[in-house]
Amino acid sequence: MRCDKVKSLLGWYYDDELDAAYHKLVAEHLQHCPDCAGELAKLVQLDRISRQLVAPEPPPGVWDGLTRRLIAHESGQPARDRAAARRRFLLAAGGLAASLLAGTLTYRAIRRGNPGTTDGIIPPDHSGQPDPIAVNLALLSPDDRRLAESQRTCAGGGCDALLGACGCPIKLVLQGQPVFLCGKECEQWARAHPAQVLAKLHTLEHRHEETEKR
């Protein structure tokens, strides 16, 4: 698959909206193309920053105060002036709604990889680097990514690496249980010690449950 085609699909790929065949093709291309992998890293970076944005809440009673001021202002105006004031208010409200809609559409266009809107719009990352774990986890299929994110830590013996920190996690199925490892060495160990891997996986699940309860 060519780079221009992959870049046009990155938004759908990151949102888990590609079918299995396209998802596999894009994932294989990303493993061998640093340029496209960099574009995916920017997309992950943009998504992370956008999730940190919080809309400020107006102070308590602000809407009641505005309503009282408008009523008091209109009561002292002739009917023609009140109608003009209402038109100005509706125009201002319409402009605000249009601005919000434009911002939403721009963000969606960026997520979808629209080449006409992405140039120069990627917000700066204060760390200077994209999140490698998110990028590597995005190389998995949607279902495997959810399982790996739930497991979090490599199930290899004596390894406490976060999944995705050392590249795309490796998936094994041991006794019907999907298990994720951080690399080839842990995979070889897991194949030789399946019982210990499953025991560690159970320990990891219990540890994560206890952490979430706190």
Summary of the structure (lengths in Angstrom):
residues: 214
radius of gyration: 25.4
end to end distance: 46.3
largest distance: 88.2
contacts: 550
relative contact order: 0.09
helix: 63%
strand: 6%
